[in-house]
Amino acid sequence: MSSPSAVLLAVALVCVFSVAISVGGLRSRTTSDFYVASRRVPPWMNASAIAGDYLSAASFLGVAGLIVAYGAQGLWFPVGYTAGFFTLLLFVAAPLRRSGAYTLPDFATLRFRSAQLRRLTALIVIMTGWLYVVPQLHGASLTLSTTAGMPGWVGPLVVVLVVLPTVLAGGMRSVTVAQAVQYWMKLCALLIPCVFILIRLQRDASTGGSPLADALPPLGDVWETGLLPQALDGGAGLYQTASLALALMMGTVGLPHVLVRFSTNPDGAAARRTTLLLLSLLSMFYLLPVILGVLARLVLPVAEGGLGPAADDGGAVTPAPSGGTAADVGGGVADAALLRLPAAVFEGAAGDVLVAVVAGGAFAAFLSTCSGLVVSIAGVVSQEFFSGTVRGFRLGAVAAVGLPLLVGAVTSQVALAGAVAMVFTFTASALGPLILLGIWWRGLTEAGAIAGIVSGAVVSSLSLVIGLGLGEHTAGAQVFLYPALWCIPLSFLLTVAVSRFGRQSPPHSAEAVLARLHLPEAAQALSR
């Protein structure tokens, strides 16, 4: 364990700074400020804010943990996460911004004028937000318990006590600035230890300056020695990999806390520029947990007296996608590998400082993602139950963290990336048909949209429950544990079938709404 005082100081600095930049001088004064930052956020800031919002516990700790746990399959997570924004760029970002909708229920109302569909969409959005908050609280619990020996309830409580003032002070306006800064904090929190660890390992492996040098070749020779290929060995089968990639690529389309951020852009063209900038930021970030995950897979077993991945059949295990136990590496859970890596390479104060840097960056990830989720949930709660008032927004923010805090206190804190993959499968199945077909297909009906939402939510949830009940090593369990490959197409198919062959006709306003979604703002202004 590293020095608790250094870790607690780093976490405290991140928390205080996050609250300070949110509350100090950035208070929202209008309802538009609270909900969409008055739609004046420039693309460069919005891209940083979305990156800060999107890069959650699964990205910061989970990606490296999955590479440590079972090798090459962990690489599909950053690929899938980033590829999801190509879908947003091509099909969603600009049309959704032109719709003028703040929440997904607002979009459903614009498209169908249906109170029933609006309530159903609101329920799914709130469920999605709650499901996504829980892994962030688990990550906070894991971080403080691993690095500072704190009780498991302390981390989640700290996150909630920081996020609530941030959101209550200024809603979307204050959260935008905080998340933009938190992205760069997270990037630096991985870049700094990555650079120092690479330099130290290369130097020691070349000069024999540490016990690790006896077990590791120079980093430039790891491919020739066969150590790196074996460190990345141990992926899963084709079905599991394809299903995971589809869930991550399509799930981004249905994440309410990401979609709401496009409403803060001035227009559709700015939303597209935001997404292009965002892809660069994500690509830059995801290089770091991948490198650190490979290093942790090479270093941790050696540093802790294990055999290392090159000597124990690749060290690979097949993980449970939600709530299962992460692989043990040298006696610790894989999700904590990134937190343990600096102390395995550096001794004394240097290791303590780098662990504290990583822990601080991890808390920046938890805070930024939780802030975005709370804003999206609070917006829906306020719109649906409090007529869209600022008071309703604040009450919704409190409700957004209450249940996840309770769930996070009584559930497991491991398998962070797997738990998030479950949420992506749920959102892609339940909300993907409404968003994509609602934007691009005139023939979508209210009954078809409802059929897609209900079937996607119910089937994906039941599939995961069945898979967990069967156990990950039972024959056929992977079909249920990784249902995206058949669950997502099924929800789209039912949506189309009910729309085409059901008794309902598409709404009469469909043509006008689609024109609004797809015509540039300048063309719309000329047509008025």
Steps between C-alpha positions, in 0.01 A plus 500: 500500500623852420509792742138576599580864569630559145196334345253685721674832426480437123133401518421800719671738255303356207173528691561854626614619157195342331261674739689830476487527121134399502377734773738793477370755252312250282157494660211458261247779500238375255319176433682478166832519686399208720382274219714577194756765609297743284617300192820705481772242571769512226607170336848483660361534852206271435730232358713513816187493715351200316833319529504575871141380528551186292833378643362331807629246753489235228734703280740620766538182706299232321682493164838439661338249736350303214833482319658375821217252553478340158726661247411603150123501538536801729617698196147481356371734770691816394441412135127457558469809719667719237319342205168581667564867434539433128138384511406818684697713254343342191141450611406684819697810607378768257137378461455470875633852555267638231204334669531747785421223749677511833416148618420177317137522619491844332621340177236225527232765548621703203498193279169342609300737725438202730473533878527121538823480301640798687441338839652171384809675362539696822488178703772338286721812521474508880574127523801539270637786706463308825666193352793711379550690826550178699832398331636850564428460871656153493811650343521764772467231767769287334739793463498615862493149645795387282723804533410642842340213688173690547167325565302419186226757566734800517574527125136503384406751770783734395385486136141583592600784733708659223266439206186637663638851571648509151166423336281698740712814461461540128363196320637449149692826492722425800527128418629578150800694627575243769485206260721673242769556763456149641576343160845658499550402863428138409730511200788639708432252781571215258766667287730593791530149652513344153804706401682443829427126508619449141822693568564310823435155353713570195788629710485222758458225243807632318721551806370239743403768749199330663359154579267540203799510267569134565155402378434753221701558183561853366168641379627519145551123501170385650352405163807303390508312831136404465402666828268766355303261273451267797403792722221581257395139445180360640212662311152355472320340208365672191142524626593660831737748338255599224215540748711714730615723214143549375376592850771762544458646151120523517461570870650848469198602291269446796703657782286790625782685675698509173209589273389791716837668454435555128212727600754746639653567155381809312392301192527168316827589327657574838374164627684324216820696563469409867484131413802519270706668772369247750626206295850644516479548876373146557766346277770690685368390838443131427862444399598546864287239684589249228875558549463496878286187487764314301771621738295393802447155347876470452615655827254421779537120511879535489513777761273305737675169470273340241600317187392772260280461194777342295522203734142428605307431181453864422345583833166533324154443632158555351325774697137536592364807322309633798566466867733202466831471677795645317806293444759488774848610409753450774228491764310817399199568279568603144299819530756625754800420277546858382498621860760245602735532204702811605583356843615176331752692290608779737581476868455764767380853433511472120257209502275676752482814288419313178234290673349822635500650148315197363252502789431869445443443130267211578290726720489758221352223284238405757403862564473603135290201393275517806447873440384437144273216606345703780433790263329271246288324764412826675391653170263213426361494854442876491334491158274208582399576860573868573409682176865561416570737789843563651366379836393177333845468345662523842262248652570270206874532562454378856285211379761413237763408758282359778421153364843441338667589830291237676562239228871579487529447875364144489639365171839389368765754402673297228460440126459871425530481122279192488226676697514794259484261202172373645365857503609549138312185396190623682507848344578376149211254514243725668577848363698433181194429279313811619796731441640364171172410333331808643762718330531314171178309423173671422305174536563459875176492700425556864410131546824395330708727722331365813551142382872565448548666839311233695649202319855638518480582870328177605696257283844647578426506874358147511787367292758631745305365798479156335871506413602590853272230633654237274854599592768618260652154451171328412457393139310767310522758778704739283199540268307650792788682668587675173158547334571808287564304181143370491318730742569827317396368155188350660385834641560673164318219316196518728492879468497479120253209488244667727536828311461338159230244571316647799176695482653837578624741237802726538412838654391769257773728630776255404601680180522839669694360796750317279551815293577685822749233603690480173489846341783732609390789718572753224272317256225481760527874561463574126193277471310688771 
